[in-house]
Amino acid sequence: MKIIEKEFNAATGEETITEREETAAEKAERLKIEEARSAADATAILKAAEKAALLTKLGITDDEAKLLLS
C-alpha cells in the first residue's frame, strides 16, 4: 500500500509531498486494525439478528420495544 505524507513548513510556506511503500510494521498494524474492525462488525450483526429474533418471538415491533424501554 502506498503511504502519502504531506509536510507543510509554516515559516516558508513550502509544502512537500512524499509517496512511499508502507513498512512491515505499518502493514501489520493496519491488518490488526482491519481484523478488529471486522470482528466488531460481525459482533454487531450477530447482536442485531439476535435482537430481531427476540422481537419476533415476543411479537412486538422495534418501535414498540423502544417505547417499552424509554
C-alpha positions as CSV (number, residue, x, y, z in Angstrom):
1,M,0.0,0.0,0.0
2,K,1.3,3.5,-0.8
3,I,1.6,6.0,2.0
4,I,1.4,9.7,1.1
5,E,3.0,12.0,3.6
6,K,2.3,15.7,3.4
7,E,4.6,18.2,5.2
8,F,3.9,21.9,5.4
9,N,6.6,24.4,6.6
10,A,4.7,27.4,8.0
11,A,7.8,29.6,8.0
12,T,8.5,29.2,4.3
13,G,5.0,28.2,3.1
14,E,6.6,25.3,1.3
15,E,4.6,22.0,1.0
16,T,6.4,18.7,0.5
17,I,4.5,15.6,-0.6
18,T,6.3,12.2,-0.3
19,E,5.0,8.9,-1.6
20,R,6.4,5.6,-0.2
21,E,5.5,2.0,0.4
22,E,4.3,1.1,3.9
23,T,6.8,-0.7,6.2
24,A,6.2,-4.2,7.5
25,A,5.3,-2.7,10.9
26,E,2.8,-0.3,9.4
27,K,1.3,-3.2,7.4
28,A,1.0,-5.4,10.4
29,E,-0.7,-2.6,12.4
30,R,-3.1,-1.9,9.5
31,L,-4.1,-5.5,9.2
32,K,-4.5,-5.8,13.0
33,I,-6.9,-2.8,13.0
34,E,-8.8,-4.2,10.0
35,E,-9.2,-7.5,11.7
36,A,-10.5,-5.9,14.9
37,R,-13.0,-3.8,12.9
38,S,-14.2,-6.9,11.1
39,A,-14.7,-8.7,14.4
40,A,-16.6,-5.7,15.8
41,D,-18.8,-5.6,12.7
42,A,-19.5,-9.3,12.9
43,T,-20.5,-9.0,16.6
44,A,-22.8,-6.0,15.8
45,I,-24.5,-8.0,13.0
46,L,-25.0,-11.0,15.3
47,K,-26.4,-8.8,18.1
48,A,-28.9,-7.2,15.7
49,A,-30.0,-10.6,14.4
50,E,-30.5,-11.8,18.0
51,K,-32.5,-8.7,18.8
52,A,-34.7,-9.1,15.7
53,A,-35.3,-12.8,16.6
54,L,-36.3,-11.9,20.2
55,L,-38.7,-9.1,19.0
56,T,-40.3,-11.6,16.6
57,K,-40.6,-14.2,19.3
58,L,-42.3,-11.6,21.6
59,G,-44.5,-10.4,18.7
60,I,-43.5,-6.7,19.0
61,T,-42.0,-4.2,16.6
62,D,-38.8,-2.4,17.1
63,D,-40.7,0.9,17.7
64,E,-42.8,-0.8,20.4
65,A,-39.6,-2.1,22.1
66,K,-38.2,1.4,22.1
67,L,-41.4,2.7,23.8
68,L,-41.2,0.0,26.4
69,L,-37.5,0.8,27.2
70,S,-37.9,4.6,27.2
